[in-house]
Amino acid sequence: MKGSVETESIGRRERDLAPIPQEALVREIHSLMSEKLLLEVESPDTDLLKAGILDSLTLVQLLLHLKEHFGLKLSIDELEIDDLRSVRSIALTIAHQSVAARA
């Protein structure tokens, strides 16, 4: 019995490391922004900066929530403004960071 519990937890960890499909990641980030920051974004391609959805304070809060939720080390010094321009670009950044973290 103990072996099956151990095998099950190893399988769960391996699944956790699997890359998240792009559209699922977009939905997850959209949901995170809505629930944690109370931001409503019309489309995954909406320019968050031009639309005034992200300001400097909200951007820092978003980065903290992304770090916490995805367990990634996102440094504002390593990010370009275009990495955070839309939900879709944030999803691409998270996907690239998660691949780099596995390497």
N, C-alpha and C positions, 0 to 999 in steps of 0.2 A: 504494500500500500504506500509506504514511504517513497519508493522509487517512482510511482506514478505521479505523486504530488510534485516531486522534484522535476520530472520530465515535463509536466504541465507548466510549471513556472519558467523553465528554460524556453519552452515554445512561446510563451507569452512575451518574454524579453526579445526573442528573435522577431516576432511580429511587430513589436514596438519600434524596432530598428528599421523596418521596411519603409521605403519612401512612400509618402502620402501622395496619391494621385492629385494632379494639379487642381482640378475643379473642386475636389473635396477640401483641399487646402484653402482655396479661395473662400469656400463656404464657412470653413472653420474660423478664418481670420475675420470675415464679415460678422459672424456671430460673436466673436470675442470683442470686436469693436462696439457692437450693439449692446452687449450685456455689461461689459466692464467700463466702457467709456460713455455709454448712452449716446453713441453716434449713429445716425442713420445715413447710410450711403446708398445712393440710387442704383448704382451699377458697379461691378468690379473694375470698370475702366474709368470711372469718375476721377478727375484730377482732384485729389484731396486738398491740395494746396490752393489751387485756383478757386475752388468752391468755398474756401474758408473753413473747411471741416477740421483740418489740422493746423494748429498754431504751435508755437515752441513748447508750451507746457503740455499740451495734449500729445505732442510727438514724443516727449520724454516718457509720459505715462504709457503710451502705446508700446514703446520699446521695452519698458519694464514688464508689461503684461505679456509681450511676445517672448521675452527671455524666460519668464516664469512658466508660461503655458507650454512652450516647445522645448525648454531646457537647453537653449542655445546661448552662447556668449555673443551677443550682438554689441559691438562697440560703435558708438556714434562716429568715432574717428575713422572707422573703416567703411562707413556707409556713404554712398552718394545720395544726393537729394532725389534723384530719379528712382532710387531703390524704394523710396517711400511715397511716391507720387500717387499710386492707386492701390487698391486692394490686390489687384492682379500682380503689380510689380512687387508688393510686399511678399506675396506668396512665392514668387520666383526667388526673391532674396532668401526667404526662409528655406526653400528647397535647396538652393546652392549652399547655404550655411550648414544645413544638416548633412549634405553629401561631404562637404569639407571636414566636418567634425568626425565623420566616420573614417576618413582617410588616414 
